[in-house]
Amino acid sequence: MTGNFVNRIGSVVAMAAITLCGASMTGAQQKATPAKMKAAAIKVMLIESNEISLPAEFQVSLYEDLIAQLKKKGGLPHVYRDGDRNADGASDLIVLHTTLRGFKEGSEKLRQVTTVAGATSITVHCAFTDKDGKTLLEQDLKGNVRFFGANLRATFDFAKKTAQLTRESFSPTAGT
């Protein structure tokens, strides 16, 4: 009986140590997340698609959805379009350069019938720079519509992900 009791106590102590180590690892992982960079405004440059042909409706929708989502959920008080002269005087301005890396137009009808085929996807390289062109953050983001919805819904999905990345990476109050 004494040996069994000692084994149980040892198991309880081992479980407690594992739990504590897991909690401290979680705390260390949280501290490892990068700090937000300071930005009070963002200027969105026109989307480049040098090598990939993108239908006109996708090109317009991609840019307009991006502007709308950054205004709605990007976390920055000012969003400027490419060519807006008001951006020149903005303090803590970052510039978003986007380059189309991949595009696959799916079929709305095929998605409605099978729900596993006909997906539309857009892959865009996003580069956030400061006014002087120094790169602050780069990442490829993908917009998809897999099941139901119009093909242009992929541009909305991309815009949502870009706004989320902006909100997570930049803040008007960071560093103050």
WOLIN-V371951 format. One record per backbone hydrogen bond with DSSP energy under -0.5 kcal/mol. CO is the residue of the C=O (numbers start at 1). NH is the residue of the N-H. E is the energy in kcal/mol with one decimal. If there is no record, write none. Layout:
((CO NH E) (CO NH E))
This chain:
((1 5 -2.2) (2 6 -2.2) (3 7 -2.1) (4 8 -2.1) (5 9 -2.4) (6 10 -2.5) (7 11 -2.2) (8 12 -2.4) (9 13 -2.6) (10 14 -2.4) (11 15 -2.5) (12 16 -2.3) (13 17 -2.2) (14 18 -2.3) (15 19 -2.5) (16 20 -2.6) (17 21 -2.6) (18 22 -2.5) (19 23 -2.2) (20 24 -2.4) (21 25 -2.3) (22 26 -2.1) (23 27 -2.1) (24 28 -2.2) (25 29 -2.7) (26 30 -2.1) (27 31 -1.8) (28 32 -1.2) (30 33 -1.0) (37 171 -2.4) (40 78 -1.1) (41 94 -2.2) (42 44 -0.5) (42 80 -3.3) (43 45 -0.7) (43 96 -3.1) (44 82 -1.0) (48 100 -3.5) (55 58 -0.7) (55 59 -2.0) (56 60 -2.5) (57 61 -2.0) (58 62 -2.7) (59 63 -1.7) (60 64 -2.7) (61 65 -2.8) (62 66 -1.6) (63 67 -2.4) (64 68 -2.5) (65 69 -2.6) (66 70 -2.2) (67 71 -2.1) (68 72 -2.1) (69 73 -3.5) (70 74 -1.3) (78 42 -2.2) (80 44 -3.0) (81 84 -2.0) (83 85 -0.6) (84 87 -1.2) (85 88 -1.0) (86 89 -0.7) (87 90 -1.2) (90 93 -0.6) (92 40 -2.1) (92 41 -1.5) (93 131 -0.5) (94 43 -2.6) (95 97 -0.7) (95 129 -2.7) (96 45 -2.4) (97 127 -2.8) (98 48 -2.6) (99 125 -3.2) (102 123 -2.8) (104 106 -0.6) (104 121 -2.2) (106 108 -0.5) (107 111 -2.1) (108 112 -2.0) (109 113 -1.8) (110 114 -2.8) (110 115 -0.6) (111 115 -1.3) (118 107 -0.6) (120 145 -2.0) (121 104 -2.7) (122 143 -3.1) (123 101 -3.2) (123 102 -1.9) (124 126 -0.6) (124 141 -3.0) (125 99 -2.2) (126 139 -2.4) (127 97 -2.9) (127 129 -0.5) (128 136 -3.4) (128 137 -1.6) (129 95 -3.0) (130 133 -1.7) (134 130 -1.9) (137 128 -3.4) (139 126 -3.1) (141 124 -3.0) (143 122 -2.6) (145 120 -2.2) (150 153 -1.8) (151 154 -1.8) (152 155 -1.1) (152 156 -1.1) (153 157 -2.1) (154 158 -2.1) (155 159 -2.2) (156 160 -2.4) (157 161 -2.0) (158 162 -2.2) (159 163 -2.4) (160 164 -2.1) (161 165 -2.3) (162 166 -2.4) (163 167 -2.5) (164 168 -2.4) (165 169 -1.5) (166 170 -2.4) (169 37 -3.2) (171 39 -1.7) (171 174 -0.8) (173 176 -1.5))
